[in-house]
Amino acid sequence: MPQDHKNKRNSKDSNDEMIHLIDNLNRDDDLKYNRRAFLKSAVGASITLGLATLPFSAIALNREEDDTNRKMITQLKDLPKDSSMNFNYPTDDEPAILVHTKEGKLKAYNNKCTHLQCPVFYEKEESVLLCPCHRGFFSVDNGQPLAGPPQRELPLIELEVKDGVVYAVGRKVRHGE
């Protein structure tokens, strides 16, 4: 390359477009909008948002327990050991079964087989939950399938006994017990 052409290309007065790319940089803007300034702004915004949501978190933590999911099922004295009863939970359209086992434990599950939604019944002799449609058996202790076509456990209804009254207080669809 001729020396004359190199000098022309590196000169400030050249018409070559590449040399003028740095003319739009301003040293003051470069210092003002650098990485450190961005990180300071991001940390400041995060702290501000965190402090702004603090009152809502305090209200949520101090709020008394919500009883909208609580539903009375029966008096404990009205359900003898080794028996069951049907009820609806969490809505009036969803059947459930409460079992008072031989050992005195209370267990409740949704009353629909996980195979084809047939009703499930308590079988006292073998202490299992039976789906008569396709002879599916579920454990009373944990709702897990024991035999037949069902592959998933029955949804668990969480119970609470207070002052001799049995309440349904929640539901777990996948409980894996």
C-alpha positions in Angstrom: 0.0 0.0 0.0 1.5 3.4 -0.9 2.5 5.5 2.0 0.5 8.4 0.7 -2.8 6.4 0.9 -2.0 5.4 4.6 -1.5 8.9 5.7 -4.7 10.0 4.1 -6.7 7.3 5.7 -5.4 8.1 9.2 -5.8 11.8 9.0 -8.7 13.5 10.7 -9.7 15.3 7.5 -10.1 12.2 5.5 -13.4 11.4 3.8 -13.1 7.8 4.8 -16.2 6.9 6.8 -14.5 4.5 9.2 -12.4 7.2 10.8 -15.4 9.2 11.8 -17.1 6.4 13.9 -15.7 7.7 17.1 -16.9 11.3 16.6 -20.2 10.5 18.2 -18.7 9.4 21.5 -18.8 11.9 24.3 -16.5 11.3 27.2 -18.9 12.8 29.7 -21.8 10.5 28.6 -19.4 7.6 28.7 -18.5 8.2 32.3 -22.2 8.9 33.2 -23.6 5.7 31.7 -21.0 3.1 32.6 -21.5 -0.3 34.2 -21.0 0.9 37.8 -23.7 3.5 37.4 -26.1 0.9 36.0 -25.4 -1.5 38.9 -25.9 1.3 41.5 -29.2 2.1 39.9 -30.3 -1.5 39.7 -29.5 -2.1 43.3 -31.2 1.1 44.4 -34.3 0.2 42.5 -34.4 -3.4 44.0 -34.1 -2.0 47.5 -36.8 0.5 46.9 -39.2 -2.1 45.5 -38.4 -4.4 48.4 -39.2 -1.7 50.9 -42.3 -0.7 49.1 -43.7 -4.3 49.4 -42.8 -4.7 53.1 -46.1 -3.4 54.4 -48.0 -5.9 52.3 -45.8 -8.8 53.5 -46.4 -7.8 57.1 -50.1 -7.7 56.6 -50.1 -11.1 55.0 -48.0 -12.6 57.8 -50.1 -11.1 60.6 -53.5 -12.0 59.1 -55.4 -14.6 61.1 -55.8 -18.0 59.6 -58.5 -18.1 56.8 -61.3 -20.4 57.6 -62.9 -20.4 54.1 -61.7 -23.9 53.3 -62.8 -25.3 56.7 -65.9 -27.4 56.6 -67.5 -29.4 59.4 -68.0 -33.0 58.6 -69.4 -34.7 61.7 -69.2 -35.2 65.4 -66.4 -37.8 66.2 -68.8 -39.7 68.6 -71.2 -40.2 65.6 -68.6 -42.1 63.6 -67.6 -45.4 65.3 -64.3 -47.1 64.7 -64.0 -49.2 61.5 -66.7 -47.2 59.7 -67.0 -44.6 57.1 -69.2 -41.8 55.9 -69.6 -39.7 52.7 -69.5 -35.9 52.6 -68.7 -33.3 50.0 -65.5 -31.2 50.0 -64.3 -28.7 48.9 -67.5 -27.9 47.1 -71.0 -29.5 47.3 -70.3 -31.1 43.9 -67.2 -33.1 44.9 -67.8 -36.2 46.9 -65.4 -37.4 49.6 -65.2 -40.2 52.1 -64.2 -40.1 55.7 -62.9 -43.4 57.3 -62.5 -44.0 61.0 -60.0 -46.9 60.9 -59.9 -49.9 63.3 -56.8 -48.3 65.0 -58.8 -45.1 65.6 -57.2 -42.9 62.9 -59.2 -40.6 60.7 -58.5 -40.6 57.0 -60.4 -38.7 54.2 -60.0 -38.8 50.5 -61.9 -37.6 47.4 -64.5 -40.3 46.7 -63.7 -40.7 43.0 -61.4 -43.4 41.6 -58.4 -41.9 39.8 -59.0 -44.4 37.0 -62.5 -43.6 35.7 -64.0 -41.5 38.4 -66.2 -44.3 39.9 -67.2 -43.9 43.5 -64.9 -45.5 46.1 -66.3 -47.5 49.1 -64.7 -48.5 52.4 -64.3 -52.3 52.6 -64.2 -53.2 56.4 -63.0 -56.8 56.1 -59.8 -55.9 54.3 -59.5 -52.3 55.5 -59.1 -50.9 52.0 -61.0 -48.5 49.7 -62.6 -50.3 46.9 -63.6 -49.1 43.4 -66.2 -51.7 42.2 -66.1 -50.6 38.6 -62.8 -52.3 37.7 -61.8 -53.8 41.1 -59.4 -51.1 42.0 -58.1 -51.1 45.6 -56.6 -48.2 47.5 -54.8 -48.1 50.9 -56.8 -46.5 53.6 -53.6 -45.3 55.3 -52.2 -43.2 52.4 -54.7 -43.4 49.4 -52.1 -45.2 47.2 -53.4 -47.7 44.7 -52.8 -51.4 45.8 -54.4 -53.3 42.9 -56.3 -52.9 39.7 -56.1 -50.3 37.0 -55.7 -47.1 39.1 -52.2 -45.6 38.8 -52.5 -42.5 41.0 -53.3 -42.0 44.6 -56.6 -40.6 45.8 -56.5 -36.9 46.6 -56.1 -36.5 50.3 -58.5 -34.4 52.4 -56.7 -32.8 55.4 -58.6 -33.2 58.6 -58.6 -31.4 62.0 -60.5 -32.5 65.1 -61.4 -29.7 67.5 -63.7 -30.2 70.5 -65.0 -33.5 69.3 -65.9 -32.2 65.8 -64.2 -33.4 62.6 -63.4 -30.7 60.1 -62.0 -30.8 56.6 -59.4 -28.1 56.3 -57.6 -28.6 53.0 -56.9 -30.9 50.1 -53.7 -32.3 48.5 -54.0 -33.8 45.0 -50.5 -35.2 44.9 -49.4 -36.0 48.4 -47.1 -39.0 47.8 -47.5 -40.4 51.3 
